[in-house]
Amino acid sequence: MKKRFWAPLALATIGTASAAYAADLHTPHLGSSCPTGFVGNYHFINNQIPEGSYVGTLTAAWDSGTSCTVTSYKVLNHTQHFRCSDMLGALTSASTDLPGKLVLSDFSCTRIKKCDPKTQKCD
């Protein structure tokens, strides 16, 4: 079962940077988290990046001590997309190594599946 928790104004600009600095994610989406028994799936977009930019890297952290460092999975003219999945805890920071405007485009929660080794084959 997949539950969706949409942040208000998910496509609103929540971070700005000049051409000389990397993009950082700021409030209101810092602190986004899922209820107990769920993990978070985050889709970030860095838009307004300079033309001809290389494939960027996103680094994000959660208060559980987990982190995510990924390269963009999709690049369009001035936009790069990043995903961090199965993250526990509340989002504490996110940034890229490229300038632009970093936004949290989509955030959803997925129930953690529990496996009973007595009745199921667990991986």
BAFI-3210 file (N, C-alpha, C; in Angstrom, 3 decimals, decimal comma, padded with zeros to 6 digits):
// residues 123
n [1|2|3|4|5|6|7|8|9|10|11|12|13|14|15|16|17|18|19|20|21|22|23|24|25|26|27|28|29|30|31|32|33|34|35|36|37|38|39|40|41|42|43|44|45|46|47|48|49|50|51|52|53|54|55|56|57|58|59|60|61|62|63|64|65|66|67|68|69|70|71|72|73|74|75|76|77|78|79|80|81|82|83|84|85|86|87|88|89|90|91|92|93|94|95|96|97|98|99|100|101|102|103|104|105|106|107|108|109|110|111|112|113|114|115|116|117|118|119|120|121|122|123]
n.u [000,849|000,572|000,980|000,390|001,904|001,573|003,422|002,471|002,294|004,253|005,854|006,865|009,360|012,044|014,592|017,371|020,069|023,022|024,862|027,383|027,286|026,342|023,124|020,853|018,459|015,802|013,647|010,139|010,257|012,180|012,440|010,406|008,809|007,924|005,232|005,585|006,600|006,726|008,643|010,366|010,105|011,732|011,651|013,636|014,174|016,447|016,269|016,649|019,348|022,572|022,976|024,520|025,627|027,286|026,384|024,771|025,243|023,395|023,189|021,748|020,367|019,110|017,506|017,803|020,301|020,821|021,819|021,884|023,472|023,431|023,630|022,091|019,187|017,791|018,067|017,175|017,199|017,545|017,179|017,526|016,889|016,481|016,440|015,767|015,255|013,421|014,060|014,646|013,374|013,424|013,833|016,777|018,611|019,470|021,305|022,863|025,617|025,563|024,632|021,399|017,882|016,803|014,262|011,773|010,037|008,286|006,999|006,586|005,225|005,995|004,798|006,676|007,634|007,142|008,668|007,904|009,872|009,018|006,759|007,192|009,393|012,210|014,133]
n.v [-001,175|002,139|005,333|008,744|011,767|014,947|017,830|021,183|023,443|022,168|022,590|025,054|027,558|026,982|027,462|029,468|030,434|032,081|032,247|031,459|029,764|026,686|025,027|025,086|023,426|024,833|025,751|025,556|022,747|021,310|018,980|017,352|014,271|010,791|008,902|006,592|003,341|003,718|004,636|007,348|008,713|010,692|013,251|015,396|018,479|020,359|023,350|025,890|025,769|026,580|026,624|023,907|022,723|020,213|016,809|016,866|016,429|015,401|015,857|014,726|014,746|013,097|013,204|010,774|009,915|008,835|009,221|010,471|010,351|011,129|011,050|013,015|011,579|012,266|014,625|017,670|020,428|022,974|021,767|019,370|016,123|014,288|011,392|010,093|007,282|005,256|006,421|007,062|009,008|012,628|015,057|016,913|018,411|019,385|019,584|020,640|020,291|022,158|025,426|027,024|026,495|024,630|022,338|020,506|018,309|016,113|014,054|011,108|008,465|005,133|002,079|000,144|-003,055|-005,938|-009,006|-012,321|-014,841|-017,399|-017,907|-016,855|-016,351|-014,570|-011,859]
n.w [000,000|-000,869|000,307|-000,262|000,501|-000,057|-000,411|000,210|-002,455|-004,070|-006,271|-005,884|-005,702|-003,593|-002,955|-003,757|-005,870|-006,932|-010,042|-009,283|-007,111|-005,480|-005,475|-002,752|-000,700|001,079|003,851|003,102|003,131|004,466|007,046|006,224|006,581|007,135|008,671|011,475|010,552|007,864|004,912|003,310|-000,002|-002,183|-004,616|-006,196|-007,913|-009,736|-011,069|-013,579|-014,168|-015,568|-019,133|-020,830|-018,597|-016,629|-015,663|-012,656|-009,044|-006,248|-002,778|000,119|003,463|006,433|009,661|010,899|010,487|008,069|004,647|001,257|-001,767|-005,015|-008,618|-011,204|-012,665|-014,835|-017,369|-018,628|-020,841|-018,935|-016,515|-013,915|-012,581|-009,539|-007,399|-004,185|-002,347|000,013|002,508|005,925|008,645|009,249|006,722|006,636|005,173|001,801|-001,174|-004,253|-006,568|-008,499|-009,707|-009,459|-008,872|-006,329|-005,768|-003,945|-005,569|-005,457|-002,913|-001,217|000,832|001,683|002,881|005,170|004,460|006,272|006,976|007,749|008,654|009,270|007,826|005,316|002,467|003,015|001,826]
ca.u [000,000|001,387|000,289|001,066|001,846|002,016|003,767|001,801|003,111|005,419|006,731|007,278|010,797|012,361|016,005|017,920|021,520|023,574|025,609|028,651|027,079|025,491|021,749|020,491|017,044|015,497|012,280|009,359|010,264|013,059|011,613|009,446|009,056|006,798|004,870|006,213|006,226|006,835|009,874|010,108|010,619|011,876|012,007|014,141|014,480|017,269|015,945|017,346|020,796|023,129|023,056|025,804|026,128|027,527|025,410|024,980|025,132|022,590|023,487|020,662|020,552|017,936|017,878|018,073|021,699|020,946|022,061|021,720|024,266|023,098|023,709|020,765|018,758|017,147|018,565|016,503|017,841|017,992|016,587|018,025|016,017|017,175|015,560|016,278|014,148|013,513|014,778|014,022|013,591|013,019|014,816|017,453|019,309|019,657|022,003|023,501|026,896|025,322|023,744|020,014|016,869|016,511|012,922|011,258|008,923|007,342|007,366|005,564|005,606|005,673|004,806|007,780|007,117|007,764|008,699|007,927|010,620|008,319|005,701|007,563|010,809|012,657|015,393]
ca.v [000,000|003,344|006,552|009,933|012,973|016,013|019,094|022,291|024,202|021,314|023,104|026,416|027,718|027,027|027,741|030,226|030,538|032,801|031,375|031,045|028,926|025,517|025,218|024,467|023,341|025,510|025,573|024,836|021,298|020,651|018,403|016,412|012,909|009,862|008,352|005,332|002,209|004,124|005,277|008,441|008,706|012,114|013,623|016,763|019,059|021,566|024,017|027,130|025,568|027,162|025,765|023,234|022,213|018,782|016,092|017,267|015,498|015,851|015,270|015,020|014,093|012,954|013,217|009,393|009,634|008,355|010,245|010,044|011,095|010,561|011,918|013,204|010,475|012,848|015,972|018,411|021,733|023,713|021,082|018,035|015,410|013,386|010,619|009,397|006,424|004,442|007,202|007,136|010,240|013,918|015,682|018,028|019,249|018,881|020,560|020,117|020,915|023,098|026,537|026,865|026,535|023,260|022,197|019,174|018,222|015,079|013,362|010,115|007,511|003,746|001,240|-000,804|-004,422|-006,814|-010,386|-013,340|-015,973|-018,656|-018,118|-016,258|-016,334|-013,198|-011,534]
ca.w [000,000|-000,988|000,712|-000,767|001,313|-000,954|000,231|-000,452|-003,396|-004,277|-007,308|-005,549|-005,536|-002,172|-002,775|-004,865|-005,858|-008,069|-010,943|-008,692|-005,943|-005,618|-005,013|-001,476|-000,387|002,338|004,316|004,102|002,968|005,425|008,097|005,653|007,044|007,080|009,982|011,871|009,708|006,465|004,462|002,381|-001,365|-002,482|-005,984|-006,219|-009,221|-009,758|-012,320|-013,911|-014,226|-016,785|-020,311|-020,988|-017,315|-016,529|-014,845|-011,269|-007,926|-005,120|-001,479|001,058|004,763|007,287|011,075|011,329|010,190|006,699|003,633|-000,122|-002,734|-006,322|-009,797|-011,782|-013,513|-016,006|-017,635|-019,689|-021,025|-017,750|-015,370|-013,587|-011,650|-008,615|-006,517|-003,002|-001,942|001,222|003,510|007,254|009,397|008,693|005,844|007,300|004,195|000,445|-002,010|-005,453|-006,882|-009,588|-009,358|-009,888|-007,810|-005,923|-005,210|-003,670|-006,506|-005,052|-001,680|-000,877|001,864|001,370|004,082|005,291|004,422|007,261|006,520|008,797|008,094|009,533|006,835|004,039|002,100|003,210|001,148]
c.u [000,893|000,514|001,065|000,840|002,420|002,301|003,043|002,787|004,391|006,363|007,170|008,793|011,107|013,848|016,492|019,423|021,954|024,397|026,886|028,491|026,184|024,114|021,515|018,985|016,811|014,056|011,337|009,490|011,280|012,174|010,552|009,802|007,783|006,463|005,609|005,688|006,301|008,229|009,515|010,788|010,578|012,306|012,372|014,360|015,350|016,987|016,703|018,863|021,321|023,184|024,454|026,394|026,337|026,419|025,738|024,846|024,321|023,083|022,387|020,896|019,251|018,390|018,110|019,540|021,904|021,183|021,932|022,596|024,065|023,375|022,315|020,435|018,115|017,646|017,797|017,110|018,391|017,492|017,229|017,161|016,831|016,139|016,351|015,101|014,476|014,301|013,968|014,316|013,121|014,161|015,435|018,199|019,329|020,335|022,557|024,826|026,791|024,498|022,343|019,071|016,473|015,147|012,631|009,981|007,864|007,891|006,245|006,124|005,133|005,799|006,004|007,177|007,882|007,630|008,775|008,629|009,961|007,288|006,057|009,047|011,251|013,992|016,282]
c.v [001,236|004,541|007,725|011,083|014,082|017,267|020,208|023,040|023,451|021,841|024,531|026,469|027,839|027,202|028,530|030,264|031,344|031,825|030,848|030,047|027,737|025,809|024,444|024,475|023,996|025,213|026,020|023,323|020,575|020,158|017,461|015,007|012,087|009,376|007,039|004,193|002,507|004,676|006,331|008,248|010,147|012,318|015,104|017,198|020,289|022,227|025,331|026,970|026,157|026,150|025,168|022,707|020,704|018,132|016,362|016,132|016,157|015,133|015,704|014,227|014,099|012,855|011,816|009,026|009,090|009,527|009,617|010,947|010,418|011,567|012,009|012,038|010,975|014,278|016,538|019,803|022,387|023,075|019,711|017,439|014,404|012,646|010,021|008,603|005,649|005,125|007,280|008,487|011,473|014,501|016,887|018,934|018,570|019,983|019,859|020,834|021,872|024,276|026,243|027,041|025,099|023,217|020,729|019,044|017,230|014,387|012,391|009,168|006,121|002,932|000,283|-002,196|-005,259|-008,244|-011,317|-014,570|-017,332|-018,961|-017,587|-016,455|-014,887|-012,999|-010,694]
c.w [000,000|-000,630|000,169|000,198|000,451|-000,156|-000,502|-001,339|-003,726|-005,340|-007,045|-005,383|-004,057|-001,929|-003,973|-004,741|-007,065|-008,892|-010,313|-007,554|-006,252|-005,043|-003,722|-001,311|000,972|002,747|003,210|004,054|003,837|006,564|007,565|006,109|006,949|008,481|010,248|010,993|008,221|006,190|003,423|001,043|-001,853|-003,932|-005,971|-007,665|-008,999|-011,098|-012,441|-013,844|-015,535|-017,932|-020,413|-019,694|-017,396|-015,695|-013,388|-010,275|-006,822|-003,872|-000,527|002,345|005,555|008,738|011,652|011,142|008,790|005,757|002,248|-000,983|-004,083|-007,431|-010,389|-012,717|-014,796|-016,157|-018,828|-019,704|-019,765|-016,455|-015,168|-012,480|-010,835|-007,776|-005,369|-002,451|-000,674|002,330|004,804|007,891|008,659|007,869|006,542|006,333|002,838|-000,360|-003,238|-005,661|-008,071|-009,084|-009,864|-008,725|-007,512|-005,257|-004,919|-004,483|-006,054|-003,813|-001,361|000,172|001,459|002,645|004,041|005,349|005,429|006,765|007,726|008,232|008,340|008,457|005,447|003,760|002,147|002,503|002,019]
res [m|k|k|r|f|w|a|p|l|a|l|a|t|i|g|t|a|s|a|a|y|a|a|d|l|h|t|p|h|l|g|s|s|c|p|t|g|f|v|g|n|y|h|f|i|n|n|q|i|p|e|g|s|y|v|g|t|l|t|a|a|w|d|s|g|t|s|c|t|v|t|s|y|k|v|l|n|h|t|q|h|f|r|c|s|d|m|l|g|a|l|t|s|a|s|t|d|l|p|g|k|l|v|l|s|d|f|s|c|t|r|i|k|k|c|d|p|k|t|q|k|c|d]
***
